[in-house]
């Protein structure tokens, strides 16, 4: 359990107005929809909630997974950066049920524009059509693709950052745990935006922000029920990294959390567990923010400044790889 509370500030005024409007307009809750309808609603909402993002070079790529399935990927590059570029491997959030390349397009564009990294976004398969651990397996296949084919696309496979938001952050850090278990090289950094890390959603922040703060507790359980095959999957570190016995020797971590997020306490707990294991870990809790705030560019003016802050973190991480190992 987290050792202290991070509730300092009131909810951001723009978010408060937005949430009040959202709660009043009577739109159906995501957990009342079918997964296909939920995906459609989530992607459509992106056009309202987020700005277009920077103009960068974009290349659509098909990843052939180890089971023969083809997964779309999207490569974002700043035309002014020389090749080969460091690579940010990015996994979108959405509870393993919703989310896509399009829903996170603006965020990926800005990270590529303001940092020295190219961004490779992975459109891993979603539940309930594809249950646990399909998303994780697709993520591992993306790592192999980057190692074997990245240089052909102007990427430097020796300078890589794993990143994602929400369950995408889960995938990113779980890949680091897998690399440790297999004795493989760690990335230069794990950049985790409000990651899901806990087997059970029973910490104080889950109850405190269960309703009315964008990510409802009922929505979270609806997503996990679609993704998991059985209750025992919850205890698997690929779903709940806090269940991993040993987090030592993982890549340095930069963890971003939102103050008004049900996932706040489990994010803090994960940062504390990594620090206890000797992993250099920076924790940043953004006051007044809610889950998924990195995608609310049309709601909160500070989002662009936040993305630039992330870009600065990336620039420092890939500047001198020897310092990150």
Backbone torsions as a table, in degrees:
resi	resn	phi	psi	omega
1	UNK	NA	137.3	-179.0
2	UNK	-54.7	146.5	-174.2
3	UNK	-82.6	-14.9	-178.5
4	UNK	-156.7	163.9	179.5
5	UNK	-90.5	147.4	178.6
6	UNK	-115.3	23.7	179.9
7	UNK	-88.4	99.7	-177.1
8	UNK	-109.4	-40.3	-167.2
9	UNK	-119.5	159.2	172.7
10	UNK	-70.9	165.2	175.4
11	UNK	-57.3	137.6	179.2
12	UNK	-52.3	134.8	-174.0
13	UNK	-59.9	-38.6	178.7
14	UNK	-66.6	-38.5	178.4
15	UNK	-69.1	-38.3	179.0
16	UNK	-61.1	-44.6	179.0
17	UNK	-65.3	-41.8	179.8
18	UNK	-63.4	-45.0	-178.7
19	UNK	-67.8	-37.2	176.4
20	UNK	-61.0	-43.7	179.4
21	UNK	-65.3	-43.6	-179.6
22	UNK	-62.9	-38.0	-179.1
23	UNK	-73.6	-22.2	-177.4
24	UNK	-90.2	-22.0	-171.6
25	UNK	-81.0	-6.3	173.2
26	UNK	76.4	14.8	177.6
27	UNK	-62.4	142.6	-178.4
28	UNK	-64.8	142.0	175.4
29	UNK	-67.3	148.3	-175.1
30	UNK	-61.2	-32.6	-177.7
31	UNK	-73.6	-6.2	175.2
32	UNK	-93.8	-4.9	-175.5
33	UNK	-99.9	161.4	169.0
34	UNK	-74.9	155.2	179.2
35	UNK	-53.7	-45.2	178.2
36	UNK	-60.6	-41.4	179.1
37	UNK	-69.0	-35.0	177.8
38	UNK	-65.2	-40.3	178.3
39	UNK	-63.6	-43.2	-179.7
40	UNK	-62.9	-43.3	179.8
41	UNK	-65.8	-39.6	-179.5
42	UNK	-64.3	-45.8	-179.9
43	UNK	-66.8	-39.3	178.7
44	UNK	-66.2	-36.1	-179.6
45	UNK	-65.5	-26.2	179.7
46	UNK	-60.3	-36.8	-179.3
47	UNK	-63.9	-26.5	179.6
48	UNK	-90.0	-39.5	-170.7
49	UNK	-84.7	-28.1	-171.7
50	UNK	-121.7	152.9	177.5
51	UNK	-81.1	166.6	-175.2
52	UNK	-66.9	-28.0	-176.1
53	UNK	90.0	170.8	-174.8
54	UNK	-72.9	158.8	175.3
55	UNK	-85.8	116.5	179.9
56	UNK	-137.8	171.2	174.6
57	UNK	-74.7	133.3	-176.9
58	UNK	-126.6	132.5	178.2
59	UNK	-131.1	125.9	175.9
60	UNK	-89.9	131.5	-174.1
61	UNK	-130.3	147.1	176.1
62	UNK	-107.0	125.5	177.1
63	UNK	-97.4	120.0	174.5
64	UNK	-87.5	113.5	-176.3
65	UNK	-77.8	168.3	-175.8
66	UNK	-64.8	-21.1	177.2
67	UNK	-94.6	7.9	177.2
68	UNK	92.8	-10.7	179.2
69	UNK	-74.2	147.2	178.7
70	UNK	-104.2	127.9	-179.2
71	UNK	-115.0	129.9	177.4
72	UNK	-69.6	144.8	171.2
73	UNK	-131.9	158.0	178.5
74	UNK	-135.0	124.4	-177.7
75	UNK	-103.5	125.8	179.2
76	UNK	-112.0	130.3	-178.8
77	UNK	-137.4	139.6	171.7
78	UNK	-79.0	122.3	-174.8
79	UNK	-64.2	-17.9	-178.5
80	UNK	-89.3	-5.2	-179.6
81	UNK	-93.2	131.5	-179.6
82	UNK	-73.3	153.0	175.4
83	UNK	-90.9	152.2	-4.6
84	UNK	-79.1	144.9	-179.2
85	UNK	-98.3	149.4	167.6
86	UNK	-60.0	153.4	-175.5
87	UNK	-117.0	129.8	170.1
88	UNK	-100.5	112.0	178.0
89	UNK	-87.1	114.8	-170.8
90	UNK	-116.2	132.9	178.7
91	UNK	-118.3	120.9	-176.7
92	UNK	-72.5	157.5	173.7
93	UNK	-86.7	-176.1	-179.3
94	UNK	133.1	15.9	174.6
95	UNK	66.0	20.9	-178.6
96	UNK	70.3	3.5	-177.3
97	UNK	-117.5	-39.6	179.4
98	UNK	-119.9	178.5	-178.1
99	UNK	98.7	151.7	-175.3
100	UNK	-163.4	179.8	173.7
101	UNK	-60.9	-38.9	-177.3
102	UNK	-69.9	-37.3	-176.6
103	UNK	-65.9	-24.8	-178.0
104	UNK	-116.1	16.7	-177.0
105	UNK	-62.0	-44.8	-178.1
106	UNK	-61.9	-46.5	179.1
107	UNK	-59.3	-46.6	-179.0
108	UNK	-65.3	-38.6	177.6
109	UNK	-59.9	-45.9	-177.2
110	UNK	-69.2	-37.3	177.8
111	UNK	-64.1	-38.4	177.9
112	UNK	-69.9	-36.6	-176.5
113	UNK	-72.0	-41.6	-172.7
114	UNK	-93.9	-10.9	178.3
115	UNK	-111.1	-179.1	175.7
116	UNK	-94.6	3.2	-177.2
117	UNK	-93.6	144.1	162.1
118	UNK	-81.8	147.7	-177.8
119	UNK	-112.0	123.2	177.0
120	UNK	-110.5	106.7	-178.1
121	UNK	-94.8	137.9	-174.7
122	UNK	-111.3	124.5	178.9
123	UNK	-95.2	65.7	-177.0
124	UNK	-59.3	158.3	-176.9
125	UNK	-69.8	148.3	-172.8
126	UNK	-110.7	158.4	176.2
127	UNK	-90.7	160.9	5.2
128	UNK	-85.8	-1.5	178.7
129	UNK	-62.7	-31.8	-177.4
130	UNK	-131.2	103.9	-174.2
131	UNK	-80.3	170.5	172.4
132	UNK	-53.9	137.4	3.8
133	UNK	-104.4	37.4	-174.3
134	UNK	-56.9	-45.6	-179.0
135	UNK	-58.8	-41.9	179.2
136	UNK	-66.7	-40.6	178.7
137	UNK	-63.1	-39.9	176.0
138	UNK	-62.2	-37.4	179.5
139	UNK	-64.8	-41.0	178.6
140	UNK	-67.3	-35.1	177.0
141	UNK	-66.1	-33.5	177.4
142	UNK	-65.7	-36.9	176.4
143	UNK	-61.3	-45.4	179.6
144	UNK	-63.8	-40.0	178.4
145	UNK	-61.1	-44.4	-178.7
146	UNK	-61.6	-41.0	179.7
147	UNK	-66.0	-41.8	-172.6
148	UNK	-90.1	-26.6	-173.0
149	UNK	-127.4	-6.9	-174.4
150	UNK	-59.3	-39.2	-177.2
151	UNK	-62.6	-28.1	178.9
152	UNK	-69.4	-16.7	-179.1
153	UNK	-111.9	20.9	175.8
154	UNK	79.3	20.9	-178.8
155	UNK	-106.6	152.1	177.8
156	UNK	-104.9	101.6	-176.8
157	UNK	-65.1	-12.0	178.9
158	UNK	-87.8	-8.9	178.6
159	UNK	-126.2	93.9	-171.6
160	UNK	-132.2	142.8	172.4
161	UNK	-121.4	136.1	174.2
162	UNK	-99.0	132.4	-176.6
163	UNK	-150.2	161.0	175.4
164	UNK	175.9	166.1	177.9
165	UNK	-116.1	143.1	179.3
166	UNK	58.1	-121.8	179.1
167	UNK	-68.3	-20.9	172.1
168	UNK	-64.5	-35.3	173.9
169	UNK	-66.8	-35.5	174.6
170	UNK	-59.1	-47.7	179.8
171	UNK	-60.8	-42.1	-176.9
172	UNK	-62.7	-47.9	-178.1
173	UNK	-74.5	-32.0	176.6
174	UNK	-64.1	-33.0	175.3
175	UNK	-63.3	-35.1	177.0
176	UNK	-67.0	-40.8	177.8
177	UNK	-63.1	-42.6	178.2
178	UNK	-62.0	-43.5	179.4
179	UNK	-59.2	-40.1	177.5
180	UNK	-63.4	-46.2	-178.4
181	UNK	-62.1	-33.2	-177.8
182	UNK	-93.3	-0.1	-179.9
183	UNK	69.5	29.0	-179.0
184	UNK	-99.3	167.1	-177.6
185	UNK	-67.3	137.3	175.7
186	UNK	-79.7	154.8	171.4
187	UNK	-68.1	171.4	177.8
188	UNK	-70.1	-28.2	-176.1
189	UNK	-160.4	148.2	165.6
190	UNK	-111.8	116.4	-176.9
191	UNK	-105.6	105.3	-168.7
192	UNK	-115.3	119.7	178.7
193	UNK	-101.9	114.7	-178.6
194	UNK	33.6	63.5	-175.8
195	UNK	-73.3	151.1	167.8
196	UNK	-82.5	125.3	-175.7
197	UNK	-131.8	-13.3	-170.4
198	UNK	-102.6	145.6	177.4
199	UNK	-68.4	-35.7	-177.8
200	UNK	-129.9	145.0	-176.7
201	UNK	-96.4	73.7	-172.6
202	UNK	-129.3	17.3	177.2
203	UNK	-87.7	163.2	-174.7
204	UNK	-53.7	-38.7	-178.1
205	UNK	-67.0	-25.4	177.4
206	UNK	-65.3	-39.6	177.8
207	UNK	-77.4	-39.1	-175.3
208	UNK	-64.3	-37.2	-176.3
209	UNK	-117.7	33.9	-175.5
210	UNK	-67.3	-28.2	179.4
211	UNK	-139.9	147.4	172.0
212	UNK	89.2	5.1	-176.6
213	UNK	-127.2	42.5	175.7
214	UNK	78.1	-58.8	177.2
215	UNK	-96.5	103.5	178.7
216	UNK	-80.4	149.1	177.4
217	UNK	-60.2	-35.1	-179.8
218	UNK	-68.3	-36.2	176.3
219	UNK	-63.3	-42.7	-179.7
220	UNK	-59.6	-44.8	-179.7
221	UNK	-69.1	-35.6	175.8
222	UNK	-58.8	-43.2	179.2
223	UNK	-64.8	-48.2	-176.9
224	UNK	-66.9	-34.7	177.7
225	UNK	-64.4	-32.8	176.5
226	UNK	-72.5	-33.4	-173.0
227	UNK	-85.6	-42.0	-172.5
228	UNK	-81.3	144.6	179.5
229	UNK	-81.6	-34.1	-177.5
230	UNK	-157.5	170.8	179.8
231	UNK	-61.7	-29.7	-178.0
232	UNK	-67.2	-24.6	178.2
233	UNK	-62.7	-25.6	179.9
234	UNK	-61.4	-28.5	-176.0
235	UNK	-88.7	0.3	179.5
236	UNK	-80.3	131.0	-178.0
237	UNK	-63.0	-19.7	176.8
238	UNK	-70.1	-23.1	173.5
239	UNK	-97.8	-40.2	-176.2
240	UNK	-127.4	89.4	-176.8
241	UNK	-57.5	-23.6	176.1
242	UNK	-62.8	-19.0	178.7
243	UNK	-81.7	-9.4	178.2
244	UNK	-66.1	133.1	-177.0
245	UNK	-69.9	-36.2	-172.7
246	UNK	-132.2	115.7	178.2
247	UNK	-106.8	8.4	-178.7
248	UNK	-68.1	153.4	175.5
249	UNK	66.0	20.0	172.6
250	UNK	-80.5	165.7	177.2
251	UNK	-61.2	150.4	172.8
252	UNK	-53.3	148.0	-174.9
253	UNK	-124.1	141.2	169.3
254	UNK	-121.4	112.9	-174.4
255	UNK	-110.7	127.5	178.8
256	UNK	-110.1	128.2	178.4
257	UNK	-127.6	160.4	176.6
258	UNK	-110.8	138.3	-175.3
259	UNK	-60.9	-42.0	-176.1
260	UNK	-102.1	58.7	-175.4
261	UNK	-129.5	129.5	175.0
262	UNK	-53.9	-27.0	-177.4
263	UNK	-85.0	2.9	-175.3
264	UNK	-55.4	-53.7	-172.8
265	UNK	-67.0	-35.9	179.0
266	UNK	-72.4	-29.5	173.9
267	UNK	-66.4	-42.6	176.8
268	UNK	-63.0	-43.4	-179.6
269	UNK	-61.0	-38.4	-179.5
270	UNK	-69.7	-40.1	176.8
271	UNK	-61.1	-42.5	-179.4
272	UNK	-66.7	-37.1	179.6
273	UNK	-68.7	-38.4	177.1
274	UNK	-66.8	-41.9	177.8
275	UNK	-61.0	-41.8	179.1
276	UNK	-62.9	-28.1	178.4
277	UNK	-86.0	0.6	177.6
278	UNK	91.3	10.8	179.1
279	UNK	-83.9	124.1	175.5
280	UNK	-60.4	116.1	-172.1
281	UNK	-133.0	123.9	173.8
282	UNK	-103.3	127.0	179.7
283	UNK	-114.6	127.0	178.8
284	UNK	-128.2	115.1	176.9
285	UNK	-101.4	121.4	-177.3
286	UNK	-90.7	114.8	-177.4
287	UNK	-62.0	140.5	172.8
288	UNK	75.3	2.2	-175.1
289	UNK	-99.6	160.2	178.4
290	UNK	-116.0	169.1	176.3
291	UNK	-53.8	142.2	176.1
292	UNK	73.5	16.3	-175.9
293	UNK	-65.3	-20.0	179.0
294	UNK	-64.4	-15.4	-179.3
295	UNK	-107.9	16.0	-176.0
296	UNK	-109.9	48.3	-175.8
297	UNK	-63.4	-26.9	178.4
298	UNK	-89.8	-2.8	-179.0
299	UNK	-106.6	-42.6	-175.5
300	UNK	-120.6	120.2	-177.4
301	UNK	-61.7	-28.9	-175.5
302	UNK	-73.8	-5.6	-175.9
303	UNK	-61.9	-42.0	-179.5
304	UNK	-63.8	-41.3	177.3
305	UNK	-62.8	-37.9	176.9
306	UNK	-62.1	-44.5	179.2
307	UNK	-63.3	-36.1	176.1
308	UNK	-66.3	-35.4	175.8
309	UNK	-62.9	-43.5	177.4
310	UNK	-61.4	-40.6	179.1
311	UNK	-60.6	-40.0	178.4
312	UNK	-63.7	-39.4	176.4
313	UNK	-60.5	-42.6	179.6
314	UNK	-64.9	-43.4	-179.4
315	UNK	-57.6	-45.0	-179.4
316	UNK	-67.1	-37.6	-176.8
317	UNK	-65.5	-37.0	-175.2
318	UNK	-97.4	-3.0	-176.4
319	UNK	-65.6	-45.3	-178.5
320	UNK	-134.8	86.3	-174.9
321	UNK	-53.7	-31.7	-176.9
322	UNK	-62.6	-28.5	-178.8
323	UNK	-78.2	-15.2	-176.7
324	UNK	-96.9	-5.4	-175.8
325	UNK	-97.8	NA	NA
